[in-house]
Amino acid sequence: MTSTRILLEGLEVHCLIGVHGREQLTPQPIVVDIEAFLDATEAARTDDLEQTRNYDNLATELGFILQACRFRLLESAAHVLLRWLLL
């Protein structure tokens, strides 16, 4: 298997995160960096976007998860994103 690195850096998302009352009422900006490795051999061979991870979809999906949920801890948000990425 050939490993291809996908890097998504600097994705800024406004979400409800924090333990204090004011933090739970006002969305705050957080910046997400994701690094993933996958086998993109078939995508390279066929030039088919469906055979790899679409960066635009990845950014949209991560943003949706962060905006749709409420988190107390940054670690909790990171854990949810990691679990989603591993599905």
Backbone as JSON Lines, residues from 0, in Angstrom:
{"i":0,"aa":"M","n":[0.85,-1.19,0.0],"ca":[0.0,0.0,0.0],"c":[0.88,1.24,0.0]}
{"i":1,"aa":"T","n":[0.58,2.16,-0.89],"ca":[1.26,3.44,-0.94],"c":[0.49,4.42,-0.07]}
{"i":2,"aa":"S","n":[1.21,5.12,0.78],"ca":[0.56,6.05,1.69],"c":[0.63,7.47,1.15]}
{"i":3,"aa":"T","n":[-0.52,8.12,1.1],"ca":[-0.62,9.51,0.66],"c":[-1.03,10.35,1.86]}
{"i":4,"aa":"R","n":[-0.36,11.46,2.03],"ca":[-0.64,12.36,3.15],"c":[-1.59,13.45,2.69]}
{"i":5,"aa":"I","n":[-2.68,13.62,3.44],"ca":[-3.62,14.71,3.2],"c":[-3.53,15.65,4.39]}
{"i":6,"aa":"L","n":[-3.33,16.92,4.11],"ca":[-3.17,17.91,5.17],"c":[-4.16,19.04,4.97]}
{"i":7,"aa":"L","n":[-4.94,19.29,5.99],"ca":[-5.9,20.39,5.99],"c":[-5.48,21.29,7.14]}
{"i":8,"aa":"E","n":[-4.98,22.48,6.81],"ca":[-4.46,23.39,7.84],"c":[-5.24,24.69,7.86]}
{"i":9,"aa":"G","n":[-5.41,25.22,9.07],"ca":[-5.95,26.55,9.23],"c":[-7.44,26.68,8.98]}
{"i":10,"aa":"L","n":[-8.2,25.59,9.17],"ca":[-9.65,25.66,9.01],"c":[-10.22,26.37,10.23]}
{"i":11,"aa":"E","n":[-10.72,27.58,10.07],"ca":[-11.29,28.34,11.19],"c":[-12.8,28.13,11.23]}
{"i":12,"aa":"V","n":[-13.28,27.71,12.4],"ca":[-14.69,27.44,12.61],"c":[-15.12,28.14,13.9]}
{"i":13,"aa":"H","n":[-16.29,28.75,13.88],"ca":[-16.85,29.36,15.08],"c":[-17.81,28.36,15.71]}
{"i":14,"aa":"C","n":[-17.54,28.02,16.98],"ca":[-18.39,27.03,17.65],"c":[-18.56,27.39,19.12]}
{"i":15,"aa":"L","n":[-19.55,26.77,19.72],"ca":[-19.8,26.96,21.15],"c":[-18.91,25.99,21.91]}
{"i":16,"aa":"I","n":[-17.94,26.56,22.62],"ca":[-16.99,25.72,23.36],"c":[-16.53,26.48,24.6]}
{"i":17,"aa":"G","n":[-16.51,25.78,25.71],"ca":[-16.03,26.39,26.95],"c":[-16.84,25.96,28.14]}
{"i":18,"aa":"V","n":[-16.3,26.23,29.32],"ca":[-16.95,25.84,30.57],"c":[-17.67,27.0,31.25]}
{"i":19,"aa":"H","n":[-17.33,28.21,30.88],"ca":[-17.95,29.39,31.49],"c":[-19.21,29.78,30.74]}
{"i":20,"aa":"G","n":[-20.16,30.38,31.47],"ca":[-21.45,30.75,30.88],"c":[-21.33,31.56,29.62]}
{"i":21,"aa":"R","n":[-20.49,32.58,29.62],"ca":[-20.35,33.45,28.44],"c":[-19.8,32.69,27.23]}
{"i":22,"aa":"E","n":[-18.94,31.67,27.5],"ca":[-18.38,30.87,26.42],"c":[-19.44,29.96,25.79]}
{"i":23,"aa":"Q","n":[-20.41,29.57,26.59],"ca":[-21.45,28.67,26.11],"c":[-22.55,29.4,25.36]}
{"i":24,"aa":"L","n":[-22.49,30.73,25.35],"ca":[-23.51,31.53,24.68],"c":[-23.02,32.18,23.39]}
{"i":25,"aa":"T","n":[-21.72,32.37,23.29],"ca":[-21.15,33.08,22.14],"c":[-20.17,32.18,21.39]}
{"i":26,"aa":"P","n":[-20.42,31.92,20.12],"ca":[-19.47,31.1,19.35],"c":[-18.08,31.73,19.34]}
{"i":27,"aa":"Q","n":[-17.09,30.88,19.47],"ca":[-15.7,31.32,19.47],"c":[-14.97,30.69,18.3]}
{"i":28,"aa":"P","n":[-13.98,31.39,17.77],"ca":[-13.22,30.79,16.67],"c":[-12.22,29.77,17.19]}
{"i":29,"aa":"I","n":[-12.16,28.64,16.54],"ca":[-11.08,27.68,16.77],"c":[-10.48,27.34,15.41]}
{"i":30,"aa":"V","n":[-9.23,26.95,15.42],"ca":[-8.53,26.62,14.18],"c":[-8.21,25.13,14.21]}
{"i":31,"aa":"V","n":[-8.56,24.43,13.14],"ca":[-8.38,22.98,13.05],"c":[-7.32,22.66,12.01]}
{"i":32,"aa":"D","n":[-6.4,21.79,12.39],"ca":[-5.42,21.23,11.47],"c":[-5.6,19.72,11.5]}
{"i":33,"aa":"I","n":[-5.74,19.1,10.36],"ca":[-5.93,17.65,10.25],"c":[-4.86,17.09,9.31]}
{"i":34,"aa":"E","n":[-4.24,16.02,9.75],"ca":[-3.29,15.3,8.9],"c":[-3.76,13.85,8.85]}
{"i":35,"aa":"A","n":[-3.95,13.34,7.65],"ca":[-4.42,11.97,7.49],"c":[-3.59,11.27,6.42]}
{"i":36,"aa":"F","n":[-3.49,9.97,6.56],"ca":[-2.77,9.16,5.59],"c":[-3.73,8.12,5.02]}
{"i":37,"aa":"L","n":[-3.7,7.94,3.72],"ca":[-4.57,6.98,3.07],"c":[-3.91,6.44,1.82]}
{"i":38,"aa":"D","n":[-4.47,5.37,1.33],"ca":[-3.98,4.78,0.09],"c":[-4.73,5.43,-1.07]}
{"i":39,"aa":"A","n":[-4.04,6.24,-1.84],"ca":[-4.66,6.94,-2.96],"c":[-4.21,6.38,-4.3]}
{"i":40,"aa":"T","n":[-3.74,5.15,-4.28],"ca":[-3.24,4.53,-5.51],"c":[-4.31,4.5,-6.6]}
{"i":41,"aa":"E","n":[-5.51,4.07,-6.24],"ca":[-6.59,3.96,-7.23],"c":[-7.0,5.34,-7.75]}
{"i":42,"aa":"A","n":[-7.02,6.33,-6.88],"ca":[-7.36,7.69,-7.3],"c":[-6.32,8.22,-8.29]}
{"i":43,"aa":"A","n":[-5.06,7.97,-8.02],"ca":[-4.01,8.41,-8.94],"c":[-4.09,7.69,-10.28]}
{"i":44,"aa":"R","n":[-4.39,6.39,-10.22],"ca":[-4.47,5.6,-11.45],"c":[-5.64,6.01,-12.33]}
{"i":45,"aa":"T","n":[-6.8,6.3,-11.7],"ca":[-8.03,6.58,-12.46],"c":[-8.34,8.07,-12.59]}
{"i":46,"aa":"D","n":[-7.63,8.91,-11.84],"ca":[-7.91,10.35,-11.83],"c":[-9.35,10.61,-11.41]}
{"i":47,"aa":"D","n":[-9.82,9.82,-10.41],"ca":[-11.2,9.86,-9.97],"c":[-11.28,10.37,-8.53]}
{"i":48,"aa":"L","n":[-11.92,11.5,-8.36],"ca":[-12.05,12.12,-7.04],"c":[-12.78,11.23,-6.05]}
{"i":49,"aa":"E","n":[-13.69,10.39,-6.54],"ca":[-14.44,9.49,-5.66],"c":[-13.56,8.43,-5.0]}
{"i":50,"aa":"Q","n":[-12.36,8.25,-5.51],"ca":[-11.44,7.23,-4.98],"c":[-10.52,7.76,-3.89]}
{"i":51,"aa":"T","n":[-10.7,9.02,-3.5],"ca":[-9.84,9.63,-2.48],"c":[-10.69,10.5,-1.56]}
{"i":52,"aa":"R","n":[-10.06,11.26,-0.71],"ca":[-10.79,12.13,0.23],"c":[-10.83,13.53,-0.36]}
{"i":53,"aa":"N","n":[-12.04,14.03,-0.58],"ca":[-12.26,15.36,-1.14],"c":[-12.0,16.4,-0.05]}
{"i":54,"aa":"Y","n":[-11.02,17.27,-0.24],"ca":[-10.64,18.29,0.74],"c":[-11.82,19.21,1.07]}
{"i":55,"aa":"D","n":[-12.54,19.61,0.07],"ca":[-13.66,20.53,0.28],"c":[-14.74,19.89,1.15]}
{"i":56,"aa":"N","n":[-15.07,18.64,0.85],"ca":[-16.05,17.93,1.67],"c":[-15.55,17.73,3.09]}
{"i":57,"aa":"L","n":[-14.28,17.41,3.23],"ca":[-13.69,17.22,4.54],"c":[-13.82,18.49,5.38]}
{"i":58,"aa":"A","n":[-13.47,19.63,4.81],"ca":[-13.58,20.9,5.53],"c":[-15.03,21.22,5.89]}
{"i":59,"aa":"T","n":[-15.94,20.99,4.97],"ca":[-17.36,21.24,5.22],"c":[-17.89,20.36,6.34]}
{"i":60,"aa":"E","n":[-17.56,19.08,6.29],"ca":[-18.05,18.13,7.3],"c":[-17.49,18.43,8.69]}
{"i":61,"aa":"L","n":[-16.21,18.74,8.77],"ca":[-15.6,19.1,10.06],"c":[-16.25,20.36,10.62]}
{"i":62,"aa":"G","n":[-16.44,21.35,9.76],"ca":[-17.08,22.59,10.19],"c":[-18.5,22.35,10.68]}
{"i":63,"aa":"F","n":[-19.24,21.51,9.99],"ca":[-20.61,21.2,10.4],"c":[-20.65,20.56,11.78]}
{"i":64,"aa":"I","n":[-19.79,19.59,12.01],"ca":[-19.75,18.91,13.31],"c":[-19.47,19.91,14.42]}
{"i":65,"aa":"L","n":[-18.49,20.76,14.22],"ca":[-18.13,21.72,15.27],"c":[-19.23,22.75,15.5]}
{"i":66,"aa":"Q","n":[-19.91,23.17,14.46],"ca":[-20.96,24.17,14.62],"c":[-22.25,23.57,15.16]}
{"i":67,"aa":"A","n":[-22.5,22.31,14.9],"ca":[-23.76,21.68,15.32],"c":[-23.71,21.2,16.78]}
{"i":68,"aa":"C","n":[-22.53,21.04,17.31],"ca":[-22.39,20.5,18.67],"c":[-21.96,21.6,19.64]}
{"i":69,"aa":"R","n":[-22.09,21.3,20.92],"ca":[-21.59,22.16,21.99],"c":[-20.56,21.36,22.77]}
{"i":70,"aa":"F","n":[-19.44,21.97,23.05],"ca":[-18.37,21.3,23.77],"c":[-17.95,22.14,24.96]}
{"i":71,"aa":"R","n":[-17.59,21.46,26.03],"ca":[-17.0,22.16,27.17],"c":[-15.49,22.25,26.99]}
{"i":72,"aa":"L","n":[-14.9,21.19,26.48],"ca":[-13.44,21.11,26.36],"c":[-12.99,20.98,24.91]}
{"i":73,"aa":"L","n":[-11.89,21.6,24.6],"ca":[-11.27,21.46,23.29],"c":[-10.92,19.99,23.03]}
{"i":74,"aa":"E","n":[-10.5,19.29,24.08],"ca":[-10.16,17.88,23.95],"c":[-11.37,17.05,23.52]}
{"i":75,"aa":"S","n":[-12.54,17.41,24.02],"ca":[-13.76,16.71,23.63],"c":[-14.07,16.92,22.15]}
{"i":76,"aa":"A","n":[-13.91,18.15,21.69],"ca":[-14.14,18.45,20.28],"c":[-13.16,17.66,19.4]}
{"i":77,"aa":"A","n":[-11.91,17.63,19.81],"ca":[-10.89,16.89,19.05],"c":[-11.22,15.4,19.01]}
{"i":78,"aa":"H","n":[-11.69,14.87,20.12],"ca":[-12.05,13.45,20.19],"c":[-13.22,13.12,19.25]}
{"i":79,"aa":"V","n":[-14.22,13.98,19.2],"ca":[-15.37,13.77,18.3],"c":[-14.91,13.8,16.85]}
{"i":80,"aa":"L","n":[-14.06,14.76,16.5],"ca":[-13.56,14.84,15.12],"c":[-12.73,13.6,14.77]}
{"i":81,"aa":"L","n":[-11.91,13.15,15.69],"ca":[-11.11,11.96,15.44],"c":[-11.98,10.73,15.23]}
{"i":82,"aa":"R","n":[-12.99,10.55,16.06],"ca":[-13.88,9.41,15.9],"c":[-14.6,9.45,14.56]}
{"i":83,"aa":"W","n":[-15.03,10.66,14.13],"ca":[-15.7,10.81,12.84],"c":[-14.73,10.46,11.7]}
{"i":84,"aa":"L","n":[-13.49,10.94,11.8],"ca":[-12.51,10.66,10.74],"c":[-12.2,9.18,10.61]}
{"i":85,"aa":"L","n":[-12.27,8.47,11.72],"ca":[-11.93,7.05,11.7],"c":[-13.09,6.16,11.24]}
{"i":86,"aa":"L","n":[-14.29,6.72,11.11],"ca":[-15.43,5.91,10.65],"c":[-15.27,5.49,9.21]}
